[in-house]
Amino acid sequence: MDDLQFGKRNKRGDWTPTAVLEAAPLWVRPLNLGKILRWLVGYLWPWNTLYMALTLAYWYWVLPDVEVMQTVGWGWALRLYAVNAAAIFVLYGAFEYQLYVRRNQDYRFKYNGKFPADQPSDVFWFKSQNVDNFLRSFFVSIPLWTVVEVLFLWCFANGYVPWLSWSANPWYLAALLLLAPAIHEAHFFCIHRLIHTPLLYKWVHSIHHNSVNPTPWSSLSMHPVEAFLYHAVALWHLVLPSNPIVALFQLHMAGFGALNGHIGFDQVELTDGQAFESHAYAHYLHHKHFEVNYGGDQLVPLDVWFGTWHDGSPAGEARMQARFDKKRARLNPQ
C-alpha cells in the first residue's frame, strides 16, 4: 500500500495521517446518525470483539470452578498468570514479530521513522528497549494483572459483592458491557493525570515514557504502582452491581487493549490493498508530547473538556504549544 495516499512523511521519516482525530460523534451536536453508525462499527470491531472473544474463552475454558475460587490458592492463581502471559506473548508477539522483527511493512504507516532496535539506550535494561519492555511486561505488569483478576474473582465467588445473573438482568448487564470502554477511558484518564504529577512521574510513570518510540512490548512496560492502578479498572465491578464476565471483559480491555496505543503504525497491512486501523495515533501523540491525550479515543472526551486534546492537526499543535508557553511563563516569571 502507498501510505502517502493517507498521510505525509517529513524529512526525519516520521509519518503523520491526513485524517484528523475526532471525539466520538455521540458528543457532536446536531447528532449525525450515519456517522454514529459508522463509528459504532469501529467501536465493536475488531478490537472489542476480540476482547469479548477472549473473555468468553477464559470463562468457559480457563477459570476454575466457583468452589475453587472461594479460596485464594497458588495453583489456580499461577495457572491464570501462565494463561495471561501466554496470551500476551501470542497477541503482542504477533504484532511485534511482523512489524518490528520481520519489518513486513518497512516504514509504511509508521509514525516514528526509526525502529527502537536500531537505537540502544542506557535508560533501558541491557540498553535494549525491546528486552526492557518485554521483561517489565512479563515480570511486573502481568503478575499484577493476575493479582487484580484473582481478587475480583475471589470476591464474586464468596458473595462479598452482588453477582447479578444474566437471566434476571440481561438489559442492565448488556448496557454495562457496552459502557465498559467508557469506564476504561475515564479510569485511565484519572490515573494517568495522577501519575503525571511531578513526584509520581519521576518515580513511577517515567519508566513507561522511556519508550518515546513505542512498540507492542511497550504496552505493559510499567512501574508496579502504575501496573496495579491501570489494571485496577476491573475493581470498579466490585463497586457497581455487576457480573464476573463483565469484570473480566473490563480487565481484558485493559490488559490486551494496551496494545492499541502502542502498535506504532497507523494501519496494519493484511494484503497489498487491505489494512485495518490500529487506533494508535492518539496515544502515540501522548508518548511524543507527554502532556496531551491522557485518555483514549475520546469516547468520554475528558481531554477535550480539560484542554489537553491533540487531534494531530496543525491547529492542535498550535493549541498545545500555546498551553506549553503559558506553563513556561508561570514557571519562569520575568
Order of alpha helices (4+ residues) and beta strands (2+ residues): beta-beta-alpha-alpha-alpha-alpha-alpha-alpha-alpha-alpha-alpha-alpha-beta-beta-alpha-alpha-alpha
